[in-house]
Amino acid sequence: MNALSTTRLLTFVAVAETGGFRRAAEQLRRSQSAVSAQIRQLEDELGVPLFHRTTRRVSLTAEGERLLVRARRALAELQTGIRELRDEADLQRGRVVIGVPPTISSTRLPRIIAAFQARYPGISVQLREDFAADILERVRRDELDFAIAPAVEGSHAFSFEPILTDAFHVVLPPGDPRGDRPRITLTAIADDPFLALPPATALRQALEQAWRGRGRALRPAFEVMHHLTLLAMVEAGLGVTVLPALCLPPAGSTDLVTAPLAAPALAREISLTTLRGQALSPAAAACAEMVRDGFAAAAA
């Protein structure tokens, strides 16, 4: 339905409901000749008469009666759509879908979402947890408004806006004598059983590359899906692991020993990720702004 035919339908409904061209013209604040011309054009477009015209009154034909039912429905749906768009622009309603790896979704993000929903209760937020590569594919397929994930070099289809640099740390069992070191190298843990996330994760890929750089292959003693499981296994004395700072338990909440990884010092760049050139909806833009502020405040 183009803008001209919408105008004709509005004119048609006005004539049908007021019962005359003069009263419709007054209601629409147009000239009577303009209203008559709109109706003639609509009848020509449809190829059927819509009104019986006499010197005393105007009444609908059978075809006009059928059109009136559908025109009212179409215009009501149009008005509803316009109202919904205005509400979304005013952040009164809407939906935001965010893609995020578990290593991020289980840490700072829940508080940010809670603050967002407290400020904008009419907007729903949905999370899609997945590994980084799968999240980017969801962004590519336009299934997400945006993602919070590690940046990937050479991915020109996406726009990566850095929001946090997340340094990697070695995690050792309670009481490990290496805990007094300010930094721990890969070489220092080369002979320990290593606990790892799956190969599809960005963290695992970064660690495999780091080990290859030292002429070794990463062969985990255990491989699990979630970083919280890794922490529990290290605490149980099953081995050691390397995790980003964002995944570490709060200071004083555990007896685990942690220290920044050195030689090499690794970090992941957490980015707010969108499809390049894609504009965010008002709701998604507001949520993205709170994500930026939330990560910046936590980092500070």
C-alpha positions as CSV (number, residue, x, y, z in Angstrom):
1,M,0.0,0.0,0.0
2,N,1.6,3.3,-1.1
3,A,1.1,6.7,0.4
4,L,-1.4,7.7,-2.3
5,S,-3.7,4.7,-2.0
6,T,-3.6,5.1,1.8
7,T,-4.9,8.6,1.3
8,R,-7.7,7.3,-1.0
9,L,-8.7,4.7,1.6
10,L,-8.9,7.3,4.3
11,T,-11.0,9.5,2.1
12,F,-13.2,6.5,1.2
13,V,-13.8,5.6,4.9
14,A,-14.6,9.2,5.7
15,V,-17.2,9.4,2.9
16,A,-18.7,6.0,4.0
17,E,-18.9,6.9,7.6
18,T,-20.3,10.5,7.2
19,G,-22.7,9.6,4.4
20,G,-21.7,12.4,2.1
21,F,-18.9,14.1,0.2
22,R,-19.5,17.5,1.8
23,R,-19.4,16.2,5.4
24,A,-16.3,14.0,4.6
25,A,-14.6,17.1,3.1
26,E,-15.3,19.1,6.3
27,Q,-13.9,16.2,8.4
28,L,-10.8,15.8,6.3
29,R,-10.4,19.6,5.9
30,R,-10.2,19.4,2.1
31,S,-12.4,20.7,-0.6
32,Q,-15.4,18.7,-1.7
33,S,-14.0,18.5,-5.3
34,A,-10.7,17.0,-3.9
35,V,-12.7,14.4,-2.0
36,S,-14.8,13.5,-5.1
37,A,-11.6,13.2,-7.2
38,Q,-10.0,10.8,-4.7
39,I,-13.1,8.6,-4.7
40,R,-13.2,8.6,-8.6
41,Q,-9.6,7.7,-8.7
42,L,-10.1,4.8,-6.2
43,E,-13.1,3.5,-8.2
44,D,-11.1,3.7,-11.4
45,E,-8.2,1.9,-9.7
46,L,-10.5,-0.9,-8.5
47,G,-12.7,-1.0,-11.5
48,V,-15.9,-1.1,-9.5
49,P,-18.3,1.6,-8.2
50,L,-18.1,2.1,-4.5
51,F,-21.1,4.5,-3.9
52,H,-24.6,5.0,-5.1
53,R,-24.9,8.7,-5.7
54,T,-28.2,10.5,-5.7
55,T,-29.1,14.1,-5.3
56,R,-30.2,13.4,-1.8
57,R,-27.7,11.0,-0.4
58,V,-24.6,8.8,-0.9
59,S,-24.7,5.1,0.0
60,L,-22.3,2.2,-0.4
61,T,-22.6,-0.4,-3.1
62,A,-22.1,-4.1,-2.2
63,E,-18.5,-3.7,-3.3
64,G,-18.1,-0.6,-1.2
65,E,-19.5,-2.5,1.9
66,R,-16.9,-5.2,1.4
67,L,-14.1,-2.7,0.9
68,L,-15.1,-0.7,4.0
69,V,-14.6,-3.7,6.3
70,R,-11.1,-4.3,4.9
71,A,-10.2,-0.7,4.8
72,R,-11.1,-0.1,8.4
73,R,-9.0,-3.2,9.3
74,A,-6.0,-2.1,7.2
75,L,-6.0,1.4,8.6
76,A,-6.4,0.2,12.1
77,E,-3.3,-2.1,11.6
78,L,-1.4,0.8,10.1
79,Q,-2.2,3.1,13.1
80,T,-1.2,0.3,15.5
81,G,2.1,-0.1,13.7
82,I,2.8,3.7,13.8
83,R,1.9,3.8,17.5
84,E,4.3,0.8,18.2
85,L,7.1,2.5,16.3
86,R,6.6,5.7,18.2
87,D,6.5,3.8,21.5
88,E,9.8,2.1,20.5
89,A,11.4,5.4,19.6
90,D,10.3,6.7,23.1
91,L,11.7,3.5,24.7
92,Q,8.3,2.5,26.0
93,R,8.3,-0.9,24.3
94,G,10.6,-3.1,22.2
95,R,12.9,-6.1,22.3
96,V,16.7,-6.4,22.4
97,V,18.5,-9.7,21.5
98,I,22.1,-9.9,22.6
99,G,24.6,-12.6,21.7
100,V,27.3,-13.4,24.3
101,P,29.8,-16.2,25.3
102,P,29.2,-17.7,28.8
103,T,32.6,-16.3,30.0
104,I,31.0,-12.9,29.7
105,S,27.3,-13.5,30.3
106,S,27.9,-14.9,33.8
107,T,29.9,-12.0,35.1
108,R,29.1,-8.3,34.6
109,L,26.3,-8.6,32.1
110,P,23.4,-9.7,34.5
111,R,23.7,-6.5,36.6
112,I,23.7,-4.3,33.5
113,I,20.6,-6.1,32.1
114,A,18.9,-5.7,35.5
115,A,19.7,-1.9,35.5
116,F,18.4,-1.6,31.9
117,Q,15.1,-3.3,32.7
118,A,14.6,-1.2,35.8
119,R,15.0,1.9,33.6
120,Y,13.0,0.6,30.6
121,P,10.5,-1.9,32.0
122,G,8.6,-2.1,28.7
123,I,11.6,-3.4,26.7
124,S,12.4,-7.1,26.9
125,V,16.0,-8.4,26.7
126,Q,16.9,-11.8,25.4
127,L,20.3,-13.5,25.6
128,R,21.7,-16.0,23.2
129,E,24.7,-17.7,24.7
130,D,27.1,-19.4,22.4
131,F,30.8,-19.7,21.5
132,A,32.3,-16.7,19.8
133,A,32.4,-18.0,16.2
134,D,28.7,-19.1,16.4
135,I,27.7,-15.7,17.9
136,L,29.3,-13.9,14.9
137,E,27.4,-16.2,12.6
138,R,24.2,-15.2,14.4
139,V,25.1,-11.5,13.9
140,R,25.7,-12.2,10.2
141,R,22.3,-13.8,9.9
142,D,20.7,-10.8,11.6
143,E,19.4,-12.9,14.5
144,L,20.9,-10.5,17.1
145,D,20.8,-6.8,17.7
146,F,24.4,-6.9,18.8
147,A,26.9,-9.2,20.4
148,I,29.4,-8.8,23.3
149,A,32.3,-11.0,22.3
150,P,36.0,-11.0,21.6
151,A,37.1,-9.1,18.4
152,V,38.2,-11.2,15.5
153,E,41.0,-9.9,13.2
154,G,40.2,-9.8,9.5
155,S,36.4,-10.1,9.9
156,H,35.4,-7.1,7.7
157,A,31.7,-7.9,7.7
158,F,31.5,-6.8,11.4
159,S,32.0,-3.6,13.3
160,F,34.0,-4.2,16.6
161,E,33.8,-1.5,19.2
162,P,36.3,-2.3,22.0
163,I,34.7,-2.0,25.5
164,L,37.2,-3.9,27.7
165,T,40.7,-5.4,27.5
166,D,40.6,-8.7,29.5
167,A,44.0,-10.0,30.5
168,F,44.6,-13.8,30.9
169,H,45.5,-15.2,34.3
170,V,46.8,-18.6,35.4
171,V,44.6,-20.3,37.9
172,L,46.3,-22.7,40.4
173,P,45.0,-25.0,43.1
174,P,44.8,-23.7,46.7
175,G,48.2,-23.7,48.4
176,D,50.2,-24.0,45.2
177,P,53.7,-22.7,46.0
178,R,53.8,-20.7,42.7
179,G,51.2,-18.4,44.2
180,D,53.8,-16.0,45.5
181,R,55.0,-15.1,42.0
182,P,53.7,-11.8,40.6
183,R,53.4,-13.4,37.1
184,I,53.4,-17.0,35.9
185,T,54.7,-18.1,32.5
186,L,53.4,-20.9,30.3
187,T,56.7,-22.7,30.8
188,A,56.0,-22.7,34.5
189,I,52.8,-24.7,34.0
190,A,54.0,-26.8,31.1
191,D,54.1,-30.1,33.1
192,D,50.8,-29.6,35.0
193,P,47.6,-31.3,33.9
194,F,45.8,-28.6,31.9
195,L,42.1,-28.0,32.1
196,A,40.5,-26.3,29.0
197,L,37.4,-25.1,27.3
198,P,36.4,-26.6,24.0
199,P,38.4,-25.9,20.8
200,A,35.5,-23.8,19.4
201,T,36.1,-21.1,22.0
202,A,38.2,-18.0,21.3
203,L,40.1,-18.6,24.6
204,R,41.1,-22.1,23.7
205,Q,42.3,-21.0,20.2
206,A,44.4,-18.2,21.7
207,L,46.0,-20.7,24.1
208,E,46.7,-23.3,21.4
209,Q,48.4,-20.6,19.4
210,A,50.5,-19.5,22.4
211,W,51.6,-23.1,23.0
212,R,52.5,-23.6,19.3
213,G,54.6,-20.5,19.6
214,R,56.7,-22.4,22.1
215,G,56.9,-25.5,20.1
216,R,54.4,-27.5,22.0
217,A,50.8,-28.7,21.5
218,L,48.1,-28.1,24.0
219,R,46.7,-31.5,25.1
220,P,44.2,-30.9,27.9
221,A,43.8,-33.4,30.7
222,F,40.1,-32.4,30.9
223,E,37.9,-30.4,28.5
224,V,34.7,-28.9,29.8
225,M,32.0,-26.5,28.5
226,H,31.9,-23.8,31.2
227,H,34.6,-21.8,32.9
228,L,32.9,-22.3,36.3
229,T,33.5,-26.0,35.9
230,L,37.2,-25.3,35.2
231,L,37.4,-23.3,38.5
232,A,35.8,-26.1,40.4
233,M,38.1,-28.7,38.9
234,V,41.2,-26.6,39.7
235,E,40.0,-26.1,43.3
236,A,39.6,-29.9,43.5
237,G,43.3,-30.3,42.5
238,L,42.7,-31.8,39.1
239,G,45.1,-29.4,37.3
240,V,45.6,-25.8,36.3
241,T,44.0,-23.5,33.7
242,V,44.2,-20.1,32.1
243,L,41.2,-17.8,32.1
244,P,40.5,-14.1,31.4
245,A,40.3,-11.8,34.4
246,L,36.6,-11.4,33.8
247,C,36.1,-15.1,34.6
248,L,38.0,-15.1,37.9
249,P,36.1,-15.3,41.2
250,P,36.0,-12.1,43.3
251,A,39.0,-11.6,45.5
252,G,38.7,-13.3,48.9
253,S,35.8,-15.5,47.8
254,T,38.0,-18.6,47.1
255,D,41.4,-20.1,48.0
256,L,42.3,-20.5,44.4
257,V,45.7,-19.0,43.4
258,T,45.7,-16.6,40.4
259,A,48.4,-14.6,38.8
260,P,48.7,-12.8,35.4
261,L,50.0,-14.9,32.6
262,A,53.4,-13.9,31.3
263,A,55.7,-15.0,28.4
264,P,53.4,-14.5,26.6
265,A,51.1,-12.0,28.2
266,L,47.8,-12.6,26.6
267,A,44.5,-10.7,26.6
268,R,41.2,-10.6,24.7
269,E,39.6,-7.5,23.4
270,I,35.9,-7.6,24.4
271,S,33.9,-5.7,21.8
272,L,30.4,-4.6,21.2
273,T,29.9,-6.3,17.8
274,T,27.4,-5.4,15.1
275,L,27.0,-6.1,11.4
276,R,29.0,-3.4,9.6
277,G,26.7,-0.6,8.4
278,Q,23.7,-1.9,10.4
279,A,21.8,0.7,12.5
280,L,20.5,-0.3,15.9
281,S,16.9,0.2,16.9
282,P,16.3,2.8,19.7
283,A,15.9,0.0,22.3
284,A,19.1,-1.7,21.2
285,A,21.0,1.5,21.1
286,A,20.0,2.4,24.6
287,C,20.9,-1.1,25.8
288,A,24.3,-0.9,24.0
289,E,25.0,2.4,25.7
290,M,24.3,0.9,29.2
291,V,26.6,-2.0,28.3
292,R,29.4,0.4,27.4
293,D,28.9,2.3,30.6
294,G,28.6,-0.8,32.7
295,F,31.9,-2.3,31.4
296,A,33.7,1.0,31.7
297,A,32.6,1.5,35.3
298,A,33.6,-2.1,36.3
299,A,37.0,-1.7,34.6
300,A,37.6,1.6,36.5
